[in-house]
Amino acid sequence: MFCQHCNKETEEGRFCTNCGKELATDESAATKNPNIEETTESTEGSSQVQSNEFVDQMKEAGSDFGQFFMALIKKPSEARNVNANQLVSSVIMMAIFSLVISISYYYALKSNALGFFMEISFFNHLVVPFAIFFILFIIIASITFIGI
C-alpha cells in the first residue's frame, strides 16, 4: 500500500507508518503506485511544497532550540561547547531573557506606587528596555566570544 501524502510504501492500516497521516479509505487510491507520473500538475501542489519546506525549517529550529534549552538546564557548563548550528537558539534565548526582564520591570513599575504619580507607558517602560537588554546581551556575548 502506498501513502498518497508522502508516496512511500507503508503497512496496511489506517495511518502511514512514515508520515503519520491518514491513509485513503478507498482501495484504488491506496494501492496506486506513485512512481507513475500523471500528466497534469497543479500549482497548488508546488505552493504547498514550499510552505511545507518553511514549516519543516521552523520545526527543525524549534527542535534545535528545545534541545539547546534542555541541555543548558541540565548542564550549564555545556554552554562552552556551543557550535554555529546553535546560533539561532542562543539568539532566541537572549530575546526571551530580555523579554522576561522587560516584562517584570514594566509590571513592577505599574504595580508600584509610582504608577499613581506618573504615567507608565508601554513603549518607554517595556519596549525600550527590551531593546536595550537585547542589545546589551548581544554585546556581552560578542565580547565573550572574542575573548575566548
C-alpha positions as CSV (number, residue, x, y, z in Angstrom):
1,M,0.0,0.0,0.0
2,F,1.3,3.5,-0.9
3,C,0.6,6.6,1.1
4,Q,-1.0,9.4,-1.0
5,H,0.8,12.1,1.0
6,C,4.4,11.0,1.1
7,N,4.3,8.4,-1.6
8,K,6.1,5.8,0.5
9,E,5.2,2.2,0.8
10,T,3.5,1.5,4.1
11,E,1.9,-1.3,6.0
12,E,-1.8,-1.9,5.9
13,G,-3.7,0.2,8.4
14,R,-5.4,3.5,9.0
15,F,-2.3,5.7,9.2
16,C,1.0,5.9,7.3
17,T,4.0,4.5,9.2
18,N,6.3,7.1,7.5
19,C,4.5,10.4,7.8
20,G,1.7,9.6,10.2
21,K,-1.1,10.9,8.0
22,E,-4.4,9.1,7.5
23,L,-4.4,6.7,4.6
24,A,-7.1,6.7,1.9
25,T,-10.0,4.5,2.7
26,D,-10.7,3.5,-0.9
27,E,-8.6,0.7,-2.3
28,S,-7.9,2.3,-5.7
29,A,-6.1,5.4,-4.2
30,A,-4.2,3.4,-1.6
31,T,-2.9,0.8,-3.9
32,K,-2.0,3.2,-6.7
33,N,1.8,3.2,-7.4
34,P,3.1,6.8,-7.0
35,N,6.1,6.2,-9.4
36,I,3.7,6.5,-12.4
37,E,3.7,10.2,-13.2
38,E,0.4,11.9,-14.1
39,T,0.3,14.4,-17.0
40,T,-1.5,17.2,-15.1
41,E,0.3,19.1,-12.3
42,S,-1.4,21.7,-10.1
43,T,0.2,24.9,-9.0
44,E,-1.4,24.3,-5.6
45,G,1.0,21.4,-5.0
46,S,4.1,23.5,-5.6
47,S,3.0,26.2,-3.2
48,Q,2.1,23.5,-0.6
49,V,5.6,22.1,-1.1
50,Q,7.2,25.5,-0.5
51,S,5.1,26.1,2.6
52,N,5.9,22.6,3.9
53,E,9.6,23.4,3.5
54,F,9.2,26.5,5.6
55,V,7.2,24.6,8.2
56,D,9.9,21.9,8.2
57,Q,12.6,24.5,8.8
58,M,10.6,26.1,11.7
59,K,10.1,22.6,13.2
60,E,13.8,21.9,13.0
61,A,14.7,25.3,14.5
62,G,12.1,24.7,17.3
63,S,13.5,21.2,17.9
64,D,17.1,22.6,18.0
65,F,16.0,25.3,20.5
66,G,14.3,22.7,22.7
67,Q,17.4,20.5,22.7
68,F,19.7,23.5,23.3
69,F,17.5,24.8,26.2
70,M,17.2,21.4,27.9
71,A,21.0,20.8,27.6
72,L,21.7,24.2,29.3
73,I,19.1,23.5,32.0
74,K,20.6,20.1,32.8
75,K,24.3,21.1,32.5
76,P,25.0,24.8,32.3
77,S,28.7,24.1,31.9
78,E,27.9,22.7,28.4
79,A,27.4,26.3,27.2
80,R,31.1,26.4,26.2
81,N,30.5,23.5,23.7
82,V,28.0,25.5,21.6
83,N,28.7,25.4,17.9
84,A,27.5,27.5,14.9
85,N,24.3,25.4,14.5
86,Q,23.0,26.7,17.8
87,L,23.5,30.4,17.0
88,V,19.8,30.8,16.3
89,S,18.9,29.1,19.5
90,S,21.2,31.3,21.5
91,V,19.7,34.5,19.9
92,I,16.2,33.2,20.7
93,M,17.3,32.6,24.3
94,M,18.7,36.1,24.6
95,A,15.5,37.6,23.2
96,I,13.3,35.5,25.7
97,F,15.5,36.5,28.6
98,S,15.4,40.2,27.6
99,L,11.6,40.0,27.2
100,V,11.2,38.4,30.7
101,I,13.3,41.1,32.3
102,S,11.4,43.9,30.5
103,I,8.0,42.5,31.4
104,S,9.0,42.1,35.0
105,Y,10.3,45.7,35.1
106,Y,7.1,47.0,33.5
107,Y,4.8,45.3,35.9
108,A,6.9,46.2,38.9
109,L,6.7,49.8,37.9
110,K,3.0,49.6,37.1
111,S,2.1,47.9,40.4
112,N,4.3,50.1,42.5
113,A,3.1,53.4,43.9
114,L,4.9,55.2,41.1
115,G,2.1,54.2,38.9
116,F,-0.3,56.6,40.8
117,F,2.0,59.6,40.5
118,M,3.3,59.2,36.9
119,E,2.2,57.7,33.7
120,I,3.8,54.3,33.0
121,S,3.8,54.0,29.2
122,F,4.1,50.6,27.4
123,F,6.7,51.8,24.9
124,N,9.0,53.6,27.3
125,H,8.9,51.0,30.1
126,L,8.6,47.7,28.1
127,V,9.7,48.1,24.5
128,V,12.7,50.3,25.1
129,P,14.1,48.2,28.0
130,F,13.6,45.1,25.9
131,A,15.7,46.6,23.1
132,I,18.4,47.8,25.5
133,F,18.7,44.5,27.2
134,F,18.7,42.6,24.0
135,I,21.5,44.8,22.6
136,L,23.4,44.5,25.9
137,F,23.2,40.7,25.8
138,I,24.4,40.6,22.2
139,I,27.3,42.9,23.1
140,I,28.2,40.7,26.1
141,A,28.0,37.5,24.0
142,S,30.2,39.1,21.3
143,I,32.8,40.3,23.8
144,T,32.8,36.8,25.5
145,F,33.2,35.2,22.1
146,I,36.1,37.5,21.1
147,G,37.7,37.0,24.5
148,I,37.6,33.2,24.2
